[in-house]
Amino acid sequence: MALVKYFATLREITGKREETVRGVKNIKELMQLLINRYGDKFAKELRDRAMILVNGKNILHIRDMDTEIEEEDVVSIFPPAGGG
């Protein structure tokens, strides 16, 4: 079971700081499960360029959405940062 950590607005949407997730093989499957669970607001945050890390490494530098998830992995999801 992977540990998923939420930050900023994603904590508000999910109502959680973190949760464990079972039965997913990669980031693509995890994101689909979370979108199904938390709905359109969660999906919008992902589409707006959320940063996803697996064990502290950006998935863009691994295998992007095909990055595999092992039971002991920690997946951190950061919504896009705004400001100016």
N, C-alpha and C positions, 0 to 999 in steps of 0.2 A: 504494500500500500504506500503510495507516494504522498508526501506532505505538500499541500498547496498553500502558499502564503499570499494574502491579498494586501494591497497597499492603497492608501488614499481613498479615492471615490469607490474603488472596488470593494473596500471594506463596508462602505455604506450600502452598496447594492446587495452584497451577499449577507450582510449582518454578521460577518465573521472576520477574524484576523487570519485564521487558517483552518484547514480541514484535511482529513485524510481521504484519499480517493483510491478505489480498487478497480481492477479490471480494465485498465487502459494501457495500450502498448506504446503510444507515442503522443506528442503534443497535439496533433490533429484530433485524435480521439478524445483527449482530455478537454480541449476547447469545445468540441461539440457537446460533450456531456455537460460542461458548465453552462453553455448557452442554453441548452434544454432546461437546465435546473434554474437558472437565474434570469433568463429572458432577454428581451430586446435591449434594455439599458446596458446589460453586461456585454452583449454582442456589439453594441455601438462603441463602447470603450475599446474593444479589441480591434475593430475596424479603423479606429482613429489612431492606430499605430502604438498599441501597448507594447511594452518591452517585457519579454518573457525570458527568464533565466532558469537554467537547470544546474543545480549545484554551483551557482554563482557565475555560470558561463552563458552568455547571450546565445539563444538558439540560432541566430543568424550566422554565428561562427561555427555551428555544429552542423546540423542537417535541417535547419529551419523547422517547418511544421512536421517533418518526418523524424525529428529527434526522438530517439527511443527513451522511454521512462522505465526505470527499474524500481522495485519496491522500496528501496532505501533512499531514493532521490528526493530532493527538495526543489519544488517548482515555485518560483517567485514571479508574481505578475504585477507589473507597475503600469497604471494608466498613463496616457500621454501627459507630458508636463506642459503647462501653459504659462503664459507670462510675456513680459516684454518690457 
